[in-house]
Amino acid sequence: MKKILRRAAATSLATLAIMGLAACSTAENAAGGGGSGSADGTVYFGVSAAQTGQYAQYGQQFKEAFDLAVDEVNANGGINGKKVALKYEDSQSDPKQSVAVAQKFVGDPDISLVFGDYSSAASIPASPIYTQGQLVQYGFNNSNPDFTAKGSDYQWSTSITTTATYVWTADYIKKQGINTVGLTYLNTADWGIPAYNAFKGEAEKIGLTIVDAEGVLDTSDDYRPSLSKAVAGNPDAFVHLGYGPDAAKIVTQLRAIGYDKTFYGGQDEQSFDGTPDAEGSVIAAQFIETNPDADVQKFVAAFRAKYPNETAVTSFEAGAYDALYVAVAAAKAGGTTRAGILDGFKQVKDVPSVVYGTITLDPSTRRVANPELTPTILTGGKWVAAS
Amino acid sequence: MGRSELTDTLIAGLLRGNVYALGAVGISLVFGVMNVVNFAQFSFFGLGAMLSWFFVSELGLPFYIALPLVLLICAALGFVINISVVRPLAKYLPLAAMLSTYAVSQILDNVSQIAFTAQFQVFPEVLPTSNLAIGSTRFGTSDVVMLGTTVVIMAAMALFLKYGKIGRAIRATSQDQEAALQMGIPVGLVQNVSFVIASALGGLAGVFIALYVGVANPGSGLNIGLTAFVAATLGGLGSLVGAVVGGFVLGILEAFGIHFFGDTARQIIVFVVLIVVLIVRPGGLFGKVPLLSAEPLTGTFLGKGRPLRIPRWVWPVAFVVLGVAVPVFGSNYVLTTGTQVLIYAIIAAGFTVTAGQAGVLALGQAGPIAIGAYMSAVLTLYLGFSFWIALPLSGLVAAIVASILASPIWGVKGHYISIATLGLGIAIVAVIQLVFPQGLYNIPVPTFFGTPLSTPLAYYLIDFVVLVITLVIMWRLRRSHLGKVISSVGADEVAALASGVRGRNYKALAFAVSAFFAGVGGSLLAHQYTYIDPTIFTMMMSLLVVTIVILGGVGLSYGAVIGSIILIGAMELLRFTPELRIIVYGLVLILVVRFRPGGILVRKS
């Protein structure tokens, strides 16, 4: 019996090793010049994002919005009669996997464009592969300016850059009659530090004093030591440059140590919106679900109908939803091949958007031309445009 | 620093320390009776938080009902994990048991993610958090209840261990398991009880995290777990008083450290404190250093694993398959996956001299990998070096820097050295983050007389050649006199010492060799990615290197190739089931460890 077990184990291991070696060598061997569409005429876009692991929350939000947009596009005739479909690959936003995913997409002749990845550390290492495969890498969520600035012709993004967001935010805070702020920012290479540098630069220019700035990490759970220091000089307001979950922790702990002035920060995201202490927080929003705009309301209603369990529709869903329409517009303008889509991106103009109203891409920056932001206040768990 | 700021920081430290102490007691308890470092404990923090959120927010149960429910579920899960995965292995291979607890924690986290989604969830305020004050420092009933609960539980635990029948049996078992067994103590029962208590404490710590922090998601446990682990080590593994003291000391030190140096410095503070304590007191603050402490890897696998006989013809066949067949017939996707497999195989093969021969389970290889990657990037980007010169140079620099930094820790023994190296790895990356807060872009790709070698095939072939060189060096090293001396340190340090071999020096040398190959691997990664930032060099990266080595057979450099093919290849292969990918991965890992606890390939002793 033991012998049999042992033999079975050895055999299964050998099989496993062979399978690992051959990991999907069953897949394609056709690189270059692909993307002319599949045999049945369906246009495939790839999505490289985290479906498991640390960043799975965002991958899940993207997927819901993408799937909704695909349904709508197909119901309305697809791309000149061709159906649109997505191929998802889980990268865990880990460069080790995102490069393999990139190569898989490049080698798949059906794929004519790829969305993603989520973080810079996963997106930028994959960029050279997409460039070499002449496949557009649409980093719709990459607010890091260097994703496009240091990328090639094949990296495009409709995310507003961090720099633009925080220059705008500093100006807005100063206009509210605030002269001193305590500040925390995420000490991350790809997002928090560029955000802080942009804010600080603008603040110096307009005479907004930062009494204390503390770099924090979004993986921390306890910010009280940083916070008690940052508010020691009792500044007029508090600013946090970060994401939703960390802002939720920070605002809760800020109130717990007794600081009660306006909190500029947070993100339209479920955990922040639901935090009782977050009430009254102010952010520069790209998207708010309470926006009375007809397109926005149509999107929000459709989203709620498809996903009745989701409590909030946030800029993550909105960004992904927009991105699919931009990709479709590019494919309509330039054709559904890889080269056609790249060509189409250079012509994208006035595409309806739930984030910006309309999107026109600037081919020199490969970003949205003149993006607009809206000051919004968290009121009763909902973001409302400030009057 | 004003008086109120001082008390604010102190209170923050106490609350933080409270959670660490609860977690650390669980880790220490299990370690004491089973000699196993239990990674599943990390998952109980996240699970406790999510379960309590689910009961209170979703089902609307009152908190006083939800809390015991959470503890019950965690305790029951702990029991199942112990009898199914940990105990069968812990008896004779603590290391294999540790690897399977890691797999269990991956499974638990992902099941929790499927059940509760990956979203951060808002935890309801069940008790006021800001209704009390000392001077101008505000805190809440919630904080007082948490601290009070910990005090009560610790007192109860102390009494139980001192006077309770099973409590005394727990202490006896952790002093000497074999003697306890001979005295008629039901060691199996004792281990089950300890595991159950530890799991429940982990769940409780998770509830406290949720109460204190306000939001939680299934992955929330990792960071707190890691720090609790450090707290347990700081106090002395196996010592419960030590765990409590360690937890509070670390919490308070962290709070003041953050106050003065910022959040980024937190990890540096934690691990510098740990390393300093371990150098001064190698058994932690309250732990005893046994006269003859068995290194976790010492001799472990030589006698116990069953060697797989590898016929001679396998070598040329493997060379032809990896070096000719894959490049000729593999698609670009297979080749790109192959580059990652090869680079990790290089790093892991180099690591076998530390883990296998010197018997040191270093858990911080991400540190030297990062040094190599940054060194190579800086040399080529700013100093105009070519890739071919930067590659060996970055390995050399990684070896030198890592050796200097690690030099004080070689007197530390057993599991403590693992934790010390884990800390070293994290601290190195944290320091790099301070020096280069931004990522490095446009790292040049390798060129050959002006032709860029940036196709998947070119990367694959470069990596393959480096791997072959690595394996040849490792093979020569193992057969050399030096290699035999290093092996003697790993096989029996006391005997080696008695024969005049200075164990620490050879451990340091082995670590330097491993760091060299880690640095080379880092350089290869940097030039392939063309972009690096500190988030790439995580603890998960270090753990991957260790799991590859353990899976492949700890003392065998070529085993690392098999381990790398399976662990990285399997992640790609499992793409057909995206939701279950990690869970299946964990199960595969558990099965492999179950059937070949000594690694897939084992050297004949």
Contacts between the chains, C-beta under 8 A, distances in Angstrom:
chain1	res1	chain2	res2	distance
A	5	B	595	7.4
A	6	B	306	7.5
A	6	B	595	7.6
A	9	B	595	3.7
A	9	B	596	6.5
A	10	B	308	6.9
A	13	B	592	6.8
A	13	B	595	7.7
A	13	B	596	7.0
A	13	B	600	5.8
A	16	B	566	6.0
A	16	B	570	7.2
A	16	B	588	7.2
A	17	B	562	6.0
A	17	B	565	5.9
A	17	B	566	5.9
A	17	B	600	8.0
A	19	B	569	7.6
A	19	B	570	8.0
A	19	B	573	5.7
A	20	B	565	4.6
A	20	B	566	4.9
A	20	B	568	7.9
A	20	B	569	3.0
A	20	B	570	5.5
A	20	B	573	6.0
A	21	B	321	7.5
A	21	B	326	7.7
A	21	B	565	5.7
A	21	B	569	6.4
A	22	B	334	7.9
A	23	B	334	6.6
A	23	B	337	5.7
A	23	B	569	4.4
A	23	B	570	7.8
A	23	B	572	4.4
A	23	B	573	4.7
A	24	B	333	6.6
A	24	B	334	6.9
A	24	B	337	7.9
A	24	B	572	6.3
A	24	B	573	6.7
A	24	B	575	7.3
A	25	B	329	7.3
A	25	B	330	6.1
A	25	B	331	6.6
A	25	B	334	4.9
A	27	B	331	5.9
A	27	B	333	5.6
A	27	B	334	7.5
A	28	B	331	5.6
A	28	B	333	7.1
A	29	B	329	7.9
A	29	B	331	4.3
A	31	B	331	7.3
A	31	B	332	5.1
A	51	B	578	4.9
A	51	B	579	7.1
A	51	B	581	7.9
A	52	B	110	6.1
A	52	B	113	7.1
A	52	B	578	7.3
A	52	B	579	7.5
A	52	B	581	6.0
A	52	B	582	5.0
A	53	B	219	7.8
A	53	B	582	7.4
A	54	B	219	5.7
A	56	B	113	6.1
A	56	B	118	3.7
A	57	B	117	7.5
A	57	B	118	4.0
A	57	B	119	5.2
A	57	B	120	6.8
A	57	B	217	6.8
A	59	B	118	7.9
A	60	B	117	6.7
A	60	B	118	5.9
A	60	B	119	7.6
A	88	B	578	6.8
A	89	B	575	6.6
A	89	B	578	8.0
A	90	B	575	7.0
A	90	B	578	4.8
A	90	B	581	6.3
A	95	B	525	8.0
A	95	B	529	5.6
A	95	B	536	5.6
A	96	B	340	5.1
A	96	B	568	7.2
A	97	B	571	6.7
A	97	B	572	7.7
A	99	B	336	5.7
A	99	B	339	7.9
A	99	B	340	7.2
A	99	B	528	7.3
A	99	B	529	7.0
A	100	B	333	6.7
A	100	B	336	5.2
A	100	B	337	4.6
A	100	B	340	6.5
A	100	B	572	5.9
A	102	B	336	7.6
A	103	B	332	5.0
A	103	B	333	4.6
A	103	B	335	7.5
A	103	B	336	3.7
A	103	B	337	7.6
A	103	B	456	6.1
A	104	B	333	4.4
A	106	B	332	6.6
A	107	B	331	5.4
A	107	B	332	5.0
A	107	B	333	5.0
A	119	B	535	6.9
A	120	B	439	6.4
A	120	B	531	7.5
A	120	B	533	6.7
A	121	B	439	7.4
A	121	B	531	7.7
A	121	B	533	5.4
A	121	B	535	4.6
A	121	B	536	5.2
A	124	B	439	7.3
A	124	B	441	7.2
A	124	B	529	7.5
A	124	B	530	7.6
A	124	B	531	4.0
A	125	B	528	7.6
A	125	B	529	3.4
A	125	B	530	6.8
A	125	B	531	5.3
A	127	B	530	7.7
A	127	B	531	7.7
A	128	B	445	7.5
A	128	B	454	6.5
A	128	B	530	5.5
A	129	B	336	7.2
A	129	B	456	8.0
A	132	B	454	6.9
A	132	B	455	7.4
A	146	B	439	7.6
A	146	B	441	6.0
A	150	B	441	4.6
A	150	B	442	6.0
A	187	B	262	7.7
A	187	B	263	6.7
A	187	B	264	4.7
A	187	B	433	7.3
A	187	B	437	6.9
A	188	B	535	7.1
A	189	B	433	7.4
A	189	B	436	7.6
A	189	B	437	5.8
A	189	B	438	4.9
A	189	B	439	4.5
A	189	B	533	4.1
A	189	B	534	6.3
A	189	B	535	7.2
A	190	B	439	6.0
A	190	B	533	6.1
A	190	B	535	7.6
A	193	B	437	4.9
A	193	B	438	6.1
A	194	B	438	7.5
A	214	B	262	5.7
A	214	B	263	6.6
A	215	B	262	5.2
A	215	B	263	6.0
A	215	B	264	5.1
A	216	B	262	7.7
A	216	B	263	4.0
A	216	B	264	7.9
A	217	B	263	5.3
A	217	B	264	6.7
A	217	B	266	7.4
A	219	B	223	5.2
A	220	B	223	7.2
A	220	B	263	5.8
A	220	B	266	6.9
A	221	B	209	6.4
A	221	B	212	7.6
A	221	B	213	4.5
A	221	B	220	7.1
A	221	B	223	6.9
A	221	B	224	6.3
A	222	B	12	6.4
A	222	B	15	7.3
A	222	B	16	4.8
A	222	B	212	7.3
A	222	B	213	7.0
A	222	B	255	7.8
A	223	B	263	7.2
A	224	B	8	6.8
A	224	B	9	7.5
A	224	B	11	7.7
A	224	B	12	3.5
A	224	B	15	7.8
A	224	B	255	7.2
A	225	B	9	5.2
A	225	B	12	5.3
A	225	B	13	7.4
A	225	B	254	7.5
A	225	B	255	4.4
A	225	B	256	7.1
A	225	B	257	7.8
A	225	B	258	3.9
A	225	B	259	4.4
A	226	B	258	5.6
A	226	B	259	7.4
A	226	B	262	6.9
A	226	B	263	5.4
A	228	B	5	5.5
A	228	B	8	3.9
A	228	B	9	6.0
A	228	B	12	7.1
A	228	B	259	7.2
A	229	B	5	6.9
A	229	B	259	5.4
A	232	B	2	6.9
A	232	B	5	5.6
A	244	B	120	7.2
A	245	B	120	4.0
A	245	B	215	5.6
A	245	B	217	7.3
A	248	B	120	7.0
A	248	B	122	6.9
A	248	B	214	6.1
A	248	B	215	4.7
A	249	B	213	5.3
A	249	B	214	5.8
A	249	B	215	6.0
A	252	B	129	7.5
A	252	B	213	7.5
A	252	B	214	3.9
A	252	B	215	7.8
A	253	B	213	8.0
A	253	B	214	7.6
A	255	B	130	6.2
A	256	B	129	5.1
A	256	B	130	4.7
A	256	B	138	6.5
A	256	B	139	7.1
A	256	B	140	6.7
A	257	B	8	5.9
A	257	B	130	7.9
A	257	B	137	7.5
A	257	B	138	5.8
A	258	B	130	6.8
A	258	B	133	7.8
A	258	B	136	7.1
A	258	B	137	7.8
A	258	B	138	4.0
A	269	B	120	7.8
A	270	B	119	5.5
A	270	B	120	7.1
A	270	B	121	7.8
A	270	B	122	7.7
A	271	B	119	6.8
A	271	B	120	3.6
A	271	B	121	6.4
A	271	B	122	5.3
A	271	B	215	4.5
A	271	B	217	8.0
A	274	B	121	7.9
A	274	B	122	3.8
A	275	B	122	5.3
A	275	B	214	6.2
A	275	B	215	6.8
A	276	B	125	6.4
A	277	B	214	7.6
